[in-house]
Amino acid sequence: MAAFVALVGAAHAEKLSTEQFKAIAEEGYIYGLPLVMNYAVMNEYAVNKNTDQYKAPFNHIKNEARVYTYKDTTILSPNSDTPYSVAWLDLRAEPVVISVPEVDKDRYYSVQLIDGNLYNDGYIGSRATGSDAGSYAVVGPNWQGETPEGTNKLFRSTTPFMFVIFRTQLFDPEDMVNVETVQAQYKVAPLSAFQDKPAPAAAPAIDFVPATSAGVKAHFWNYLSAALEFIPETDDNEAIRARLASIGVAPGKTLDMASFSSEQLQAIAEGMKAGDEKVNQFVAGGATDINGWQVGSLWGDSDFYNGDWLKRAGGAKAGIYGNTAAEAVYILGRTDAKGQVLDGSKHNYTLTFAADQLPPVNSFWSVTIYYGDSQLLVKNPINRYLINSPMLPDMKKNADGSLTVYIQHESPGTGKESNWLPAPDGPIYLALRMYWPKPANETPSVLPPGQGTWQPPGIVMVD
């Protein structure tokens, strides 16, 4: 492999065989998919003010006093439990300080710090730092120094841009006014402004290559070249970046597809397809199958991935910006307890939690349903996208104390609608989320994912 790396890293594209082209495209797709998806989200959220997904400019917070619905299409598999606040940080000129208020201990909140490599670089919130007020500094890869004065802790990003996701628990629709009060106290400020000192010279303006989430497939390689501008070269990505450069994918490059031969174009297409199939296979089989659910963890920091690009791509494909397992566990389902693919156009289903066997969490849990193909929330007549633990007082339990959720396209009847999770008229994708799961040293616990003492019950076809 080392000899091959040296060969293609120095070769010109025209000297590569079609097999080499295909191999580079396959590996490059797996390496680049998370970077490209993230770059497109950054464009839509913080750069292009003309998109309907635009949130706010860099170093500003956008609070959403609502939960996500079927109309939100940028992020795959979004949660609809916690109103989001989001901010894209530009760390090039100086550190940025995130300040949070004191939050009631009964209300879960978290602040997830995700860099351009899609590494979860750290957390602020109920589990990680507690419910007290605090200020936290975030620095870029080239910043030197200790924890700035007036801040509680320092977090380091591996890239100059970072995505910050604030999640604030909502108990019921009437609780939204309380969520808004918390959200209004989240603050983001450059370190100089936070310390009331003169600001350093501004970082140079960037003419970002336009990108959209919908355009990822069609413009993958040029999006990847654009994204690589903001991904520092390291020991673990040096080799794959050299191979990508050999076919013209590199920072500042625009790939001219017309310059390739038909054989090369075919090889690139086949490589992308092979890479996508590997990612899909990993998502489907990279976790432990428990009663038809896939129980595992696909998200974490740089040590968690340790250069495993396939695992990172699997996490992005399964649900970009997923949490580290200690913060939240995602149990994913496309099949019933017998291994049959879930399809709301063909069958009705139930999910029953035995008495005293609800998901073990320190905060709350939810079961969210998505279209099986797009992984977006399902448009439905009662505007319900999930069943979660705050809804339990309004749900009906069975005579034995168990709880049954009805997963089907049509209403199960007025007597059961409190427990109805409306399904699409087609393939189904489910996510059982467990926020702040009980630690592994407690019983029961879902941790470590796939090996815990608590297991999710299977989904049952009830036609």
N, C-alpha and C positions, 0 to 999 in steps of 0.2 A: 504493500500500500504506500509506503514512504516513497519508493521509486516512482510510482504512478503519480503521486502528488507533485513531485518535482517536475515530472514530464509535462503534465497538463497545466501546471501553474505557469510555466514559461512558454507554453505553446500558443500559437495563434489559432483562432477558431478554425481557419481553413485546414489546419494540419490535424485536427481531431477526427477520429473515425466516428461513424454514426453511433457505434456502441458507446464510445466515450461521451459523445453528446448526450445520449439518453441517460447514461449513468450520472452525469453532472446535473442534468435537469431533474432527475428523480431526487437526488440528494439535496440539490438546491431548493427544490420545492418544499421538502420536509423541513429544512433549516429555515427557510424564509417565510413560510406560511404565517407563523405568529407575528413576525416583524411587519409583514405587509398588512395583515388585519389590523394591527395596532396603529400603523401609520395612517391607514384610511380613517379609523375612528378619530385620531388626532386632527386630521384635516376637517372632518365633518363637525367635530365638537368645538375646535378652537381656532381654526384657520379660515375656513370658507363661511363667511357670514351670510351667504345667499342660500345655504342649504337649510331645509326645515329641521335638521338635526342639530343645528348650531346651538351651543350652550353659552360660552363666554370666552373672552380673550385669555391668553396665558396669564397666570398668576391672579385669576379672579375665580370666585366660587359661583356656581349656578345651583341654586336650591330648587328642587322640584317638590312642591307641596302637593304631591299626588303619588300614587303608585303607578308602575308601568302597565301599559295595556297592549292590545294587539296593534295599535298604531305606532308603537316604538319598534323600529325595524333595523337599527344600526347594529345592536349587540345581540348575538345569539343567546338564547335561553336566559333572558333577563329574569331577575326575581320580581315578584309583585307583592312582597311583604313589607319592604322597608323603603319609604320614600328616599330617593337618592339626592345627594348633593355631590357635585363633581367639580374638579379643578384640574387643569393641565398646568404643570409647573415648568417654567423656563429657568433652569439652574445655571445658565452660562455665565452671567455677570456676577452673581452673588447667591448665597443661600436664600432659601425661602422659609418663613416660619409659619407653621400651622398652629393656631390657637383654638382650644375647645373649652366649652363652659363646664361647670359642674352639671352632671346629668343624674337624674333620679336613679338610684340603684336598681329599681325594678324595670327600668327601660334600657334595653340593650342598644348599644350603638358601637360602631366600629369605623375606623378610618384606615383604609387599605392603601398602601403605597406601592405602585407598580411601575417599574421602569420600562424603557423601550425594548429590553430583552424579554419582557414579560416575566420578570422575576418579582416575587413579592418581597420587597426589601424591608418590610416591617409593618407594624400595626400600632395604632393608638386606639383606645376605647375600653369598653367594659372589661373584657378579658385581659387585654395586654397591659394597660396602664391604670385601670380603675376608673371610677366615676368622678374623680375630682377634676377641677379645672387645671389646665396646663398649656404650655407652649412648647413646640417641638421644632427643631431646625432640620431642614432637609438640604443636603449639599450634593453637588454634581461630582463627576468622576475626577475632575482636576483640582478640586478644592483642597487646600491644606489648612489644618487647624484643629483646635479642640472644640468642645461643645460651647457655642456662643453664650455670652452672659445673658441672663434672663430667660434662658430656655431650660427645659427639664431633661432633654435627651437629644442626641444627634442621630439622624438616619442618613445613610449614604446611598445614592443612586448610581448604578453602573453606566447610566446614559445621561445626556444633558437635558432631556425632557422626561417628565414623569407624570403619570396619571394617578390622581388621588380620588378614591371613591369613599364618600361618607354614607353610611347606612344608619338610619335612625328608625327604631322600631315603632310601628303604628299598631295600636291595640284594636281600634275599631274606627269607622268613618268619623265619628264625633271627636275622636282623639287628634284629628289632623291639626287643630289649632295649637295643641301642645307640641306637636312635632315641629310646626313652623317656629315656635318660640325657641326651640333648641337649635334649629337650623340657622336662625338669624344670628346666633352667637358664634357660629363657626367662622373663623377668620383666616385669611391667607395674606401674608405681607412679605415683601423683600426684607431681608435682615436689616438693611439700613433704615427703612421706614419703621420697623419694629423697635429698633434701638434709638430712633430719632437722631440719626447721624447722616452726614452727607452720602449720597448714593455714588457708587463707582460708575465708571463709564459704561454706558449701555452696550449690550452685546449687539453685533451687527444684525441688520434686518436680513431675513431669509425669504427668498422667493421659492416657496415650497412648490414642489410638483403636485398639481391637483390630484386628488384621489378620493374615491368613494368606496364604501363597502360593497356596493353593487358592482363596481368595476374591478374587483380583486382578480377574478378569473381572467377577464379579457386583457388586463394590463399588468399581469402579475410581475413580469420581469422588470419593467420600468418602475413600478411601485417599489420593487425590492431594491433596485439601485438607489432610489430616492431615500428609502428607509436606512440603507447602510451608511448614508452620510452621517447619521446620528447614532451609530453603533460603534463604539471604539473597538479597534482590533485587539484581540487578546490571544493568549496561548491556545485556548480551546476553540476559537473560531477562525484562527489564522488559515488552517488548511482548507476548509470549505470555502472561505472567501477567495483564496487563490484559485481554486477550481472554477468558481463562478466568474472570476475575472477573465479566465481563459475563453469564455464564450461571450464576453462583453458585458457582464453584469457586475457593476462596481460603482462606488460613489461618484456622482457627477456624470455618469454615462447614460446615454439614451440608446436603447437597443433597436437597431434598424432590422426588423424582421425580414424586410425585402432583400437584404444582403445575403441571407442564408439560402442555400440550395433547398430544393424540395425534400431531399433526403434528410437534411439537417432539421428542417422544420418538422418533419414527421418524427424524428428522433426526440425533439424537444417535447412535442405533444405526447408521445408515448411515455417519456420520462415523467412528465407532470401527472399523467393518468396513473402510472405505477406508484408514484409518490402518494397521490391522494388515496389510492387503494390501501397502501400500507398504513396511512394514518387512520382510515376508517376501520381497518382490521384491528389496529391497536386499541382504538376507542372501544370496539366491540369485545375484544378479548384481553385487554390489558388490565382488567380488574377481576376480582373474585366473583363468580356467579353464585348468588345466594337467593334461592327461591325466585329466579328469573330476573333479579336486580343485579346490576353491576356495582359492586362495592369496592371502592378504591380511592386513590388520591392522585390527581393529575396536576396539582398546582403547588408551587412552593418557591423557595429562593434559589439562588445560583447553586448552592450546595445540594439542594434537592434534585435538580436536573443534572448537575455534574457533566454537562456536555452531551446529555442524551436528547438530541434534537427531536427524535420521534416522540418521546414522552411529552416534550413541550408542545409539539404540534398537536398531539392528541388532546392536551388540555385546552388549547385554543379552539379546536374543532368542537369539542364537547361543550364548551361554554367559556368563551374568552373572559379573562379577569376573575377566574374562580379563586376562592379563598384557600389558604393553607389549611390542612385538616384540623389543626388545633383550634382554628377560628370557626370553621364550618365544614361539615362533611356533606358531600353531594352524592346521593345514591341514585343512579340513573336506570331507567327502565324502558325497554322497548318490547319486552315479551312478558307473557303471563307465567304462572308458576310451572306450567308444563312446557315452556319454551316456545310457545306459539306467538308470532308477532301480533302486537296489539293493533287493532283496527276498529275504529268507531263506526265505520260504515257496515261492518259485518256482525259485530258482537257488542254485548253489554258486559261490564265487568264490575267486580266488587273488590275492595281492599279492606280487610277487617283486622283491626288491632285488638288482640285479646285484652281482657281486663288487666290493668296494671302492667301492660306491655307497650305503652306508648313510647315513642322515641325518647331515650334518656338524654336530656339536655339541661344545661344551666340556664339557658335563655328560652328559646322557642324553636318549633319545628314547623315545616309546611310541606305539602305535596302540591306541586305545580304541574299543569298540563300544557303541552305544546303540540303544534302540528308536527307530525313525524318527519316531514320532508324539510321544512324551513327552520324548525326549532324556534319558531316565534309563538307568542301567546295566541290563544284561540278566541276568535270572535264568537260571542255567544249571547243568547237573549237575556241572561241575568247578569252579565258583566262580572262573572266570577271566574277567576283564573287559577284559583288554588283553594285548598282547605288547609288551615293552619291552627295551631294550638290556641291562639286567642279566640277562635270561633267556637271552641268546645262548649261553653255554656249555652250556646244557641243550637247545638246539634243534639240529635236524639241517639241515646245509647240503647243497645239491645238488652233484653231481660237479664242476661248473664254479665252485664257490665261492659261488654265489648263494644267497639265503635266500628261501624261499617260505612265506608265511603262508596257511593255509587258513581262509577265512571262510565258514562254513556252519552250518546249524542242527543237523544230525546229525553225529556224530563221523566224521572222515575215515578212521578205523581206528587201531588201537593203534600202528601204526608211524609215524603222522603226528600223533598227539595232542599231542606236544611243541610242534608248530607250529600248533595249532588255536586259532582265535579264535571261540568259539561265538556264532552269530548268532541273532537273534530269529526267530520264525516269522511274519515280516512285514517291513515296511519297515525299512531299516537306515540308521543315521547313524554316521559314523566321524569321529574326530578324531586326526590325526597331530600329536603334540606334540613340539616340539624345545626342550628347556630349555637356556638359555644358548647360543643358536646361534652358530656361527662368524661373526665380523664380516664385513661386506661387502668389506673389503679383503683377505680371504683367499679362496682358491679351493680347493674349491667352497664356496659359501655360499648359504643360502636368502634372505639379506638383500640389498637391501630386498625385502620380501614381494611376490611376483609378478614380480620382475625379477632374482632372484638367478641365480647360475651353476649351482646345484643344483636339480633338479626332481624331484618325487615320481613314482614309476612308477605307471602306471594299474592299476586293479583289473580283473581279467579274469574273465568268465563262463566256467565250465569244464564246464557240463552236457554 
